[in-house]
Amino acid sequence: MIDEAVDLMGAETVLAHAKDIDATGKVVAPGQGVVELGHFVKALHKAGYKGALVALREITGKDTAHTAEAWRKLLDLPGIK
């Protein structure tokens, strides 16, 4: 589904929103769910997307550090920078 969406929108994409969900559809911390966020980030990069990646999620306490670290790792994937 990610590839199809990026292929369909590609150069027309002006803003990307990412979130992870579990198998029931509940929003969870990045890397804790079923969405292949690394694949999503790489597909956007491959398509030439240079815009913002919005990742809104209400987080508190220990989730804050986990979420920040997960996004750091995703944005440091080989070939992204």
KOLGU-4560 file (N, C-alpha, C; in nm, 3 decimals, padded with zeros to 5 digits):
<recs>
<n_xx: 00.082 n_yy: -00.118 n_zz: 00.000 ca_xx: 00.000 ca_yy: 00.000 ca_zz: 00.000 c_xx: 00.087 c_yy: 00.126 c_zz: 00.000 mol: A seq: 1 type: MET>
<n_xx: 00.198 n_yy: 00.124 n_zz: 00.073 ca_xx: 00.287 ca_yy: 00.240 ca_zz: 00.078 c_xx: 00.342 c_yy: 00.271 c_zz: -00.060 mol: A seq: 2 type: ILE>
<n_xx: 00.393 n_yy: 00.169 n_zz: -00.128 ca_xx: 00.449 ca_yy: 00.190 ca_zz: -00.262 c_xx: 00.344 c_yy: 00.244 c_zz: -00.358 mol: A seq: 3 type: ASP>
<n_xx: 00.225 n_yy: 00.189 n_zz: -00.352 ca_xx: 00.117 ca_yy: 00.233 ca_zz: -00.440 c_xx: 00.082 c_yy: 00.380 c_zz: -00.415 mol: A seq: 4 type: GLU>
<n_xx: 00.075 n_yy: 00.418 n_zz: -00.290 ca_xx: 00.042 ca_yy: 00.557 ca_zz: -00.257 c_xx: 00.152 c_yy: 00.653 c_zz: -00.302 mol: A seq: 5 type: ALA>
<n_xx: 00.277 n_yy: 00.617 n_zz: -00.276 ca_xx: 00.387 ca_yy: 00.704 ca_zz: -00.315 c_xx: 00.398 c_yy: 00.710 c_zz: -00.468 mol: A seq: 6 type: VAL>
<n_xx: 00.379 n_yy: 00.597 n_zz: -00.536 ca_xx: 00.382 ca_yy: 00.597 ca_zz: -00.683 c_xx: 00.271 c_yy: 00.684 c_zz: -00.740 mol: A seq: 7 type: ASP>
<n_xx: 00.156 n_yy: 00.678 n_zz: -00.676 ca_xx: 00.040 ca_yy: 00.753 ca_zz: -00.723 c_xx: 00.058 c_yy: 00.904 c_zz: -00.703 mol: A seq: 8 type: LEU>
<n_xx: 00.108 n_yy: 00.943 n_zz: -00.587 ca_xx: 00.120 ca_yy: 01.085 ca_zz: -00.554 c_xx: 00.258 c_yy: 01.143 c_zz: -00.587 mol: A seq: 9 type: MET>
<n_xx: 00.364 n_yy: 01.066 n_zz: -00.561 ca_xx: 00.501 ca_yy: 01.106 ca_zz: -00.592 c_xx: 00.531 c_yy: 01.254 c_zz: -00.580 mol: A seq: 10 type: GLY>
<n_xx: 00.559 n_yy: 01.315 n_zz: -00.693 ca_xx: 00.600 ca_yy: 01.455 ca_zz: -00.697 c_xx: 00.491 c_yy: 01.551 c_zz: -00.652 mol: A seq: 11 type: ALA>
<n_xx: 00.368 n_yy: 01.505 n_zz: -00.645 ca_xx: 00.257 ca_yy: 01.590 ca_zz: -00.604 c_xx: 00.245 c_yy: 01.603 c_zz: -00.452 mol: A seq: 12 type: GLU>
<n_xx: 00.319 n_yy: 01.523 n_zz: -00.378 ca_xx: 00.310 ca_yy: 01.523 ca_zz: -00.232 c_xx: 00.366 c_yy: 01.653 c_zz: -00.176 mol: A seq: 13 type: THR>
<n_xx: 00.289 n_yy: 01.720 n_zz: -00.094 ca_xx: 00.335 ca_yy: 01.845 ca_zz: -00.032 c_xx: 00.352 c_yy: 01.832 c_zz: 00.119 mol: A seq: 14 type: VAL>
<n_xx: 00.294 n_yy: 01.729 n_zz: 00.179 ca_xx: 00.308 ca_yy: 01.705 ca_zz: 00.322 c_xx: 00.284 c_yy: 01.557 c_zz: 00.348 mol: A seq: 15 type: LEU>
<n_xx: 00.369 n_yy: 01.498 n_zz: 00.429 ca_xx: 00.354 ca_yy: 01.356 ca_zz: 00.463 c_xx: 00.327 c_yy: 01.344 c_zz: 00.612 mol: A seq: 16 type: ALA>
<n_xx: 00.229 n_yy: 01.261 n_zz: 00.646 ca_xx: 00.192 ca_yy: 01.236 ca_zz: 00.785 c_xx: 00.214 c_yy: 01.089 c_zz: 00.814 mol: A seq: 17 type: HIS>
<n_xx: 00.286 n_yy: 01.060 n_zz: 00.921 ca_xx: 00.315 ca_yy: 00.921 ca_zz: 00.954 c_xx: 00.272 c_yy: 00.891 c_zz: 01.097 mol: A seq: 18 type: ALA>
<n_xx: 00.218 n_yy: 00.772 n_zz: 01.115 ca_xx: 00.189 ca_yy: 00.724 ca_zz: 01.250 c_xx: 00.190 c_yy: 00.572 c_zz: 01.245 mol: A seq: 19 type: LYS>
<n_xx: 00.212 n_yy: 00.511 n_zz: 01.357 ca_xx: 00.211 ca_yy: 00.366 ca_zz: 01.366 c_xx: 00.083 c_yy: 00.324 c_zz: 01.437 mol: A seq: 20 type: ASP>
<n_xx: 00.029 n_yy: 00.211 n_zz: 01.396 ca_xx: -00.091 ca_yy: 00.155 ca_zz: 01.460 c_xx: -00.069 c_yy: 00.008 c_zz: 01.487 mol: A seq: 21 type: ILE>
<n_xx: -00.141 n_yy: -00.045 n_zz: 01.584 ca_xx: -00.134 ca_yy: -00.188 ca_zz: 01.610 c_xx: -00.237 c_yy: -00.259 c_zz: 01.523 mol: A seq: 22 type: ASP>
<n_xx: -00.247 n_yy: -00.389 n_zz: 01.536 ca_xx: -00.336 ca_yy: -00.469 ca_zz: 01.452 c_xx: -00.484 c_yy: -00.433 c_zz: 01.470 mol: A seq: 23 type: ALA>
<n_xx: -00.517 n_yy: -00.369 n_zz: 01.581 ca_xx: -00.658 ca_yy: -00.330 ca_zz: 01.604 c_xx: -00.688 c_yy: -00.189 c_zz: 01.554 mol: A seq: 24 type: THR>
<n_xx: -00.584 n_yy: -00.117 n_zz: 01.509 ca_xx: -00.602 ca_yy: 00.020 ca_zz: 01.461 c_xx: -00.571 c_yy: 00.126 c_zz: 01.565 mol: A seq: 25 type: GLY>
<n_xx: -00.531 n_yy: 00.084 n_zz: 01.684 ca_xx: -00.497 ca_yy: 00.180 ca_zz: 01.789 c_xx: -00.360 c_yy: 00.243 c_zz: 01.758 mol: A seq: 26 type: LYS>
<n_xx: -00.351 n_yy: 00.375 n_zz: 01.771 ca_xx: -00.225 ca_yy: 00.446 ca_zz: 01.748 c_xx: -00.127 c_yy: 00.410 c_zz: 01.860 mol: A seq: 27 type: VAL>
<n_xx: -00.005 n_yy: 00.372 n_zz: 01.819 ca_xx: 00.099 ca_yy: 00.332 ca_zz: 01.914 c_xx: 00.228 c_yy: 00.407 c_zz: 01.881 mol: A seq: 28 type: VAL>
<n_xx: 00.325 n_yy: 00.396 n_zz: 01.969 ca_xx: 00.455 ca_yy: 00.460 ca_zz: 01.947 c_xx: 00.520 c_yy: 00.404 c_zz: 01.821 mol: A seq: 29 type: ALA>
<n_xx: 00.597 n_yy: 00.485 n_zz: 01.750 ca_xx: 00.662 ca_yy: 00.437 ca_zz: 01.628 c_xx: 00.749 c_yy: 00.315 c_zz: 01.655 mol: A seq: 30 type: PRO>
<n_xx: 00.736 n_yy: 00.217 n_zz: 01.567 ca_xx: 00.811 ca_yy: 00.093 ca_zz: 01.583 c_xx: 00.741 c_yy: -00.011 c_zz: 01.667 mol: A seq: 31 type: GLY>
<n_xx: 00.629 n_yy: 00.026 n_zz: 01.729 ca_xx: 00.555 ca_yy: -00.066 ca_zz: 01.814 c_xx: 00.435 c_yy: -00.127 c_zz: 01.743 mol: A seq: 32 type: GLN>
<n_xx: 00.409 n_yy: -00.084 n_zz: 01.622 ca_xx: 00.290 ca_yy: -00.130 ca_zz: 01.551 c_xx: 00.321 c_yy: -00.205 c_zz: 01.424 mol: A seq: 33 type: GLY>
<n_xx: 00.225 n_yy: -00.206 n_zz: 01.333 ca_xx: 00.234 ca_yy: -00.286 ca_zz: 01.212 c_xx: 00.274 c_yy: -00.206 c_zz: 01.087 mol: A seq: 34 type: VAL>
<n_xx: 00.282 n_yy: -00.075 n_zz: 01.098 ca_xx: 00.317 ca_yy: 00.008 ca_zz: 00.983 c_xx: 00.468 c_yy: 00.003 c_zz: 00.962 mol: A seq: 35 type: VAL>
<n_xx: 00.508 n_yy: -00.019 n_zz: 00.838 ca_xx: 00.651 ca_yy: -00.024 ca_zz: 00.804 c_xx: 00.700 c_yy: 00.120 c_zz: 00.782 mol: A seq: 36 type: GLU>
<n_xx: 00.725 n_yy: 00.190 n_zz: 00.893 ca_xx: 00.762 ca_yy: 00.331 ca_zz: 00.885 c_xx: 00.894 c_yy: 00.352 c_zz: 00.812 mol: A seq: 37 type: LEU>
<n_xx: 00.990 n_yy: 00.263 n_zz: 00.829 ca_xx: 01.116 ca_yy: 00.274 ca_zz: 00.758 c_xx: 01.095 c_yy: 00.267 c_zz: 00.608 mol: A seq: 38 type: GLY>
<n_xx: 01.009 n_yy: 00.178 n_zz: 00.565 ca_xx: 00.977 ca_yy: 00.166 ca_zz: 00.423 c_xx: 00.908 c_yy: 00.292 c_zz: 00.373 mol: A seq: 39 type: HIS>
<n_xx: 00.821 n_yy: 00.348 n_zz: 00.453 ca_xx: 00.750 ca_yy: 00.471 ca_zz: 00.418 c_xx: 00.849 c_yy: 00.586 c_zz: 00.398 mol: A seq: 40 type: PHE>
<n_xx: 00.940 n_yy: 00.604 n_zz: 00.492 ca_xx: 01.039 ca_yy: 00.711 ca_zz: 00.484 c_xx: 01.128 c_yy: 00.692 c_zz: 00.361 mol: A seq: 41 type: VAL>
<n_xx: 01.173 n_yy: 00.569 n_zz: 00.338 ca_xx: 01.259 ca_yy: 00.542 ca_zz: 00.222 c_xx: 01.185 c_yy: 00.565 c_zz: 00.091 mol: A seq: 42 type: LYS>
<n_xx: 01.058 n_yy: 00.526 n_zz: 00.084 ca_xx: 00.979 ca_yy: 00.545 ca_zz: -00.039 c_xx: 00.961 c_yy: 00.694 c_zz: -00.068 mol: A seq: 43 type: ALA>
<n_xx: 00.935 n_yy: 00.773 n_zz: 00.034 ca_xx: 00.922 ca_yy: 00.918 ca_zz: 00.014 c_xx: 01.053 c_yy: 00.976 c_zz: -00.037 mol: A seq: 44 type: LEU>
<n_xx: 01.162 n_yy: 00.935 n_zz: 00.024 ca_xx: 01.294 ca_yy: 00.985 ca_zz: -00.016 c_xx: 01.325 c_yy: 00.947 c_zz: -00.161 mol: A seq: 45 type: HIS>
<n_xx: 01.298 n_yy: 00.822 n_zz: -00.195 ca_xx: 01.323 ca_yy: 00.773 ca_zz: -00.332 c_xx: 01.241 c_yy: 00.851 c_zz: -00.435 mol: A seq: 46 type: LYS>
<n_xx: 01.121 n_yy: 00.892 n_zz: -00.397 ca_xx: 01.034 ca_yy: 00.967 ca_zz: -00.486 c_xx: 01.076 c_yy: 01.114 c_zz: -00.499 mol: A seq: 47 type: ALA>
<n_xx: 01.177 n_yy: 01.153 n_zz: -00.421 ca_xx: 01.226 ca_yy: 01.290 ca_zz: -00.427 c_xx: 01.156 c_yy: 01.385 c_zz: -00.332 mol: A seq: 48 type: GLY>
<n_xx: 01.079 n_yy: 01.331 n_zz: -00.240 ca_xx: 01.007 ca_yy: 01.415 ca_zz: -00.143 c_xx: 01.107 c_yy: 01.486 c_zz: -00.053 mol: A seq: 49 type: TYR>
<n_xx: 01.094 n_yy: 01.617 n_zz: -00.042 ca_xx: 01.184 ca_yy: 01.697 ca_zz: 00.042 c_xx: 01.108 c_yy: 01.775 c_zz: 00.150 mol: A seq: 50 type: LYS>
<n_xx: 00.980 n_yy: 01.752 n_zz: 00.161 ca_xx: 00.898 ca_yy: 01.827 ca_zz: 00.255 c_xx: 00.903 c_yy: 01.773 c_zz: 00.396 mol: A seq: 51 type: GLY>
<n_xx: 00.816 n_yy: 01.826 n_zz: 00.477 ca_xx: 00.809 ca_yy: 01.788 ca_zz: 00.618 c_xx: 00.745 c_yy: 01.650 c_zz: 00.634 mol: A seq: 52 type: ALA>
<n_xx: 00.785 n_yy: 01.582 n_zz: 00.740 ca_xx: 00.723 ca_yy: 01.455 ca_zz: 00.778 c_xx: 00.658 c_yy: 01.481 c_zz: 00.914 mol: A seq: 53 type: LEU>
<n_xx: 00.527 n_yy: 01.490 n_zz: 00.915 ca_xx: 00.453 ca_yy: 01.519 ca_zz: 01.037 c_xx: 00.419 c_yy: 01.389 c_zz: 01.107 mol: A seq: 54 type: VAL>
<n_xx: 00.449 n_yy: 01.384 n_zz: 01.235 ca_xx: 00.421 ca_yy: 01.264 ca_zz: 01.314 c_xx: 00.357 c_yy: 01.308 c_zz: 01.445 mol: A seq: 55 type: ALA>
<n_xx: 00.228 n_yy: 01.333 n_zz: 01.441 ca_xx: 00.156 ca_yy: 01.379 ca_zz: 01.560 c_xx: 00.105 c_yy: 01.261 c_zz: 01.641 mol: A seq: 56 type: LEU>
<n_xx: 00.132 n_yy: 01.266 n_zz: 01.767 ca_xx: 00.082 ca_yy: 01.163 ca_zz: 01.858 c_xx: 00.090 c_yy: 01.217 c_zz: 01.998 mol: A seq: 57 type: ARG>
<n_xx: -00.016 n_yy: 01.200 n_zz: 02.074 ca_xx: -00.011 ca_yy: 01.242 ca_zz: 02.214 c_xx: 00.077 c_yy: 01.146 c_zz: 02.290 mol: A seq: 58 type: GLU>
<n_xx: 00.186 n_yy: 01.197 n_zz: 02.344 ca_xx: 00.279 ca_yy: 01.113 ca_zz: 02.418 c_xx: 00.308 c_yy: 01.176 c_zz: 02.554 mol: A seq: 59 type: ILE>
<n_xx: 00.338 n_yy: 01.090 n_zz: 02.648 ca_xx: 00.369 ca_yy: 01.137 ca_zz: 02.782 c_xx: 00.479 c_yy: 01.051 c_zz: 02.842 mol: A seq: 60 type: THR>
<n_xx: 00.547 n_yy: 01.105 n_zz: 02.939 ca_xx: 00.645 ca_yy: 01.030 ca_zz: 03.017 c_xx: 00.745 c_yy: 00.954 c_zz: 02.935 mol: A seq: 61 type: GLY>
<n_xx: 00.759 n_yy: 00.825 n_zz: 02.964 ca_xx: 00.861 ca_yy: 00.742 ca_zz: 02.900 c_xx: 00.840 c_yy: 00.729 c_zz: 02.750 mol: A seq: 62 type: LYS>
<n_xx: 00.717 n_yy: 00.745 n_zz: 02.701 ca_xx: 00.692 ca_yy: 00.738 ca_zz: 02.557 c_xx: 00.763 c_yy: 00.849 c_zz: 02.481 mol: A seq: 63 type: ASP>
<n_xx: 00.787 n_yy: 00.962 n_zz: 02.546 ca_xx: 00.850 ca_yy: 01.075 ca_zz: 02.480 c_xx: 00.989 c_yy: 01.038 c_zz: 02.431 mol: A seq: 64 type: THR>
<n_xx: 01.071 n_yy: 00.984 n_zz: 02.517 ca_xx: 01.208 ca_yy: 00.945 ca_zz: 02.481 c_xx: 01.207 c_yy: 00.835 c_zz: 02.376 mol: A seq: 65 type: ALA>
<n_xx: 01.119 n_yy: 00.736 n_zz: 02.391 ca_xx: 01.112 ca_yy: 00.626 ca_zz: 02.295 c_xx: 01.073 c_yy: 00.679 c_zz: 02.157 mol: A seq: 66 type: HIS>
<n_xx: 00.975 n_yy: 00.766 n_zz: 02.152 ca_xx: 00.927 ca_yy: 00.820 ca_zz: 02.025 c_xx: 01.036 c_yy: 00.901 c_zz: 01.956 mol: A seq: 67 type: THR>
<n_xx: 01.104 n_yy: 00.987 n_zz: 02.030 ca_xx: 01.213 ca_yy: 01.067 ca_zz: 01.973 c_xx: 01.323 c_yy: 00.977 c_zz: 01.918 mol: A seq: 68 type: ALA>
<n_xx: 01.362 n_yy: 00.876 n_zz: 01.992 ca_xx: 01.468 ca_yy: 00.785 ca_zz: 01.947 c_xx: 01.425 c_yy: 00.705 c_zz: 01.824 mol: A seq: 69 type: GLU>
<n_xx: 01.302 n_yy: 00.660 n_zz: 01.823 ca_xx: 01.252 ca_yy: 00.583 ca_zz: 01.708 c_xx: 01.256 c_yy: 00.668 c_zz: 01.581 mol: A seq: 70 type: ALA>
<n_xx: 01.213 n_yy: 00.794 n_zz: 01.589 ca_xx: 01.215 ca_yy: 00.881 ca_zz: 01.470 c_xx: 01.358 c_yy: 00.916 c_zz: 01.430 mol: A seq: 71 type: TRP>
<n_xx: 01.447 n_yy: 00.934 n_zz: 01.527 ca_xx: 01.588 ca_yy: 00.958 ca_zz: 01.494 c_xx: 01.643 c_yy: 00.843 c_zz: 01.412 mol: A seq: 72 type: ARG>
<n_xx: 01.616 n_yy: 00.722 n_zz: 01.455 ca_xx: 01.665 ca_yy: 00.603 ca_zz: 01.383 c_xx: 01.605 c_yy: 00.594 c_zz: 01.243 mol: A seq: 73 type: LYS>
<n_xx: 01.477 n_yy: 00.623 n_zz: 01.230 ca_xx: 01.413 ca_yy: 00.619 ca_zz: 01.099 c_xx: 01.472 c_yy: 00.722 c_zz: 01.003 mol: A seq: 74 type: LEU>
<n_xx: 01.502 n_yy: 00.837 n_zz: 01.053 ca_xx: 01.554 ca_yy: 00.944 ca_zz: 00.968 c_xx: 01.704 c_yy: 00.928 c_zz: 00.941 mol: A seq: 75 type: LEU>
<n_xx: 01.769 n_yy: 00.837 n_zz: 01.014 ca_xx: 01.911 ca_yy: 00.808 ca_zz: 00.991 c_xx: 01.930 c_yy: 00.681 c_zz: 00.908 mol: A seq: 76 type: ASP>
<n_xx: 01.824 n_yy: 00.627 n_zz: 00.850 ca_xx: 01.837 ca_yy: 00.508 ca_zz: 00.767 c_xx: 01.931 c_yy: 00.533 c_zz: 00.651 mol: A seq: 77 type: LEU>
<n_xx: 02.006 n_yy: 00.432 n_zz: 00.609 ca_xx: 02.097 ca_yy: 00.450 ca_zz: 00.494 c_xx: 02.022 c_yy: 00.502 c_zz: 00.372 mol: A seq: 78 type: PRO>
<n_xx: 02.082 n_yy: 00.599 n_zz: 00.307 ca_xx: 02.024 ca_yy: 00.654 ca_zz: 00.186 c_xx: 01.923 c_yy: 00.765 c_zz: 00.208 mol: A seq: 79 type: GLY>
<n_xx: 01.896 n_yy: 00.802 n_zz: 00.332 ca_xx: 01.797 ca_yy: 00.906 ca_zz: 00.359 c_xx: 01.860 c_yy: 01.044 c_zz: 00.356 mol: A seq: 80 type: ILE>
<n_xx: 01.981 n_yy: 01.056 n_zz: 00.406 ca_xx: 02.044 ca_yy: 01.190 ca_zz: 00.413 c_xx: 02.112 c_yy: 01.226 c_zz: 00.284 mol: A seq: 81 type: LYS>
</recs>
